[in-house]
Amino acid sequence: VLLRLGANANARDANGYTGLHLACKKGHYELATILIEKDGDLNSLSIAGKMPLDLVGLPTIKEKLRVLGEKAAFKREAARQAIIEEERRVAWKKQYDEEQERIRIEEEKERKRMAIERTKEFAKLLCHACDVSGEPSAVLLLAENYADQDINTPILAESNSSALTRAAFHGYKEVAVVLLAWPGMDINARDQKGNTALHYAAMSGHQDMIELLLVNGARNGITNT
């Protein structure tokens, strides 16, 4: 009962005797067996330099307790090694998880960086097609190769202008036709000054562009700033 409550199996008295010394000396071999199984130390020395087995009178009992002690020591060592292995496994797992998390974070950073670069490249090419060349074939090619990109992405950062507003400004009707077919196109998207593609078409006097935009749902009542 005392052992179950946490008593020390190798506690000593004034003579350096442990409970195992006394059990062996008094011939309480059943108690000695219990103490050995509960980590009682057969190699513990008393003040007189005696080990528990030195106090056993019967050779057969001494040998039995010695073998039992070896088995208990083997079990303790096996348990100790199991604890060490578990600690190593936990440490390795922690290190592995940390490394995997580091790799995940680095890969996520790289994905974000590449996504940003791809968006910049898309905006640059779209800007050239809608604000410079006016080539509808170039916009069609972009639609094929950059279908993942938002067609409403500003292509002129300083004015927040979209591809459609620039095409409307220049009167690139065929380019606008391709842009309007792009999934997610916001025909009423506004730039920094609140102007839509319809505003720019009207300001530039491109009647055919105005008609194209109105037919495709451009709102005529939006006011700019």
Helices and strands as residue ranges (DSSP letters): H 19-26, H 29-37, G 52-55, H 59-128, I 129-133, H 136-145, H 163-170, H 173-180, H 197-204, H 207-215
